[in-house]
Amino acid sequence: MNFIRTNIHDVVIIEPTVHYDERGYLSETFKQDQLEKFLGFKVNFCQDNESKSNYGVLRGLHYQSIPFPQTKLVRVLQGKVLDVAVDARKGSPTFGQHVAVELSSENRRQLFVPRGFAHGFVALSETATLAYKVDNYFKPQCDTGIAFDDPFLGIDWKLPAAELILSQKDKNQVPFLEVTHFDVNSYLYDEL
């Protein structure tokens, strides 16, 4: 596995090694020990999620607030998405900045989105199926989000606004500076 730090140090692209032969391929998509060694802290994933979206569906920007923040490890099983992580940690040198990475079934890249970040994606292919691990169970009372089109964030979703399909919930999210942000030290992980 290849681990690549993005322009926001804590957001990591993971490229699994793929072994091809005449039968197809084999790839180890997750190795806890390698991930933790690279990160320098423990991540205890407890739930796997899967979603399917049609072209233009934008889901986000979502996060789970304290006391149940979530780390996500996102990958695409079928299709292609633009995956976005926004730093919502007050006191962070990259507060309000984002990482946008194309994830697809072809490039097999994954995105590690740590606690303290909002996450969203838009389907760029006819359909896209995502799978992602989280390290805290879903808690509806902590489920919150940020407006995907907040000018403060300046995210280029790679599609015209007229082609975006959003849930009513995501259409009504509030601007980034109006949400409750994480304290930069409130999301810490257990050291190795």
ABEGO torsion letter per residue (X at the ends): XBBBBBABAABBBBBBBBBBBAAEBBBBABBAAAAAAAAGBBBBBABBBBBBBBBGBBBOBBBBBOABBBBBBBBBABEBBBBBBBBABBGBAABGBBBBBBBBAAAGBBBBBBBGBBBBBBBABABBBBBBBBABBBBAAABBBBBAABAAAGBBAGBBAAABBBBAAAAABBBAAABBBBBAAAABBBBX
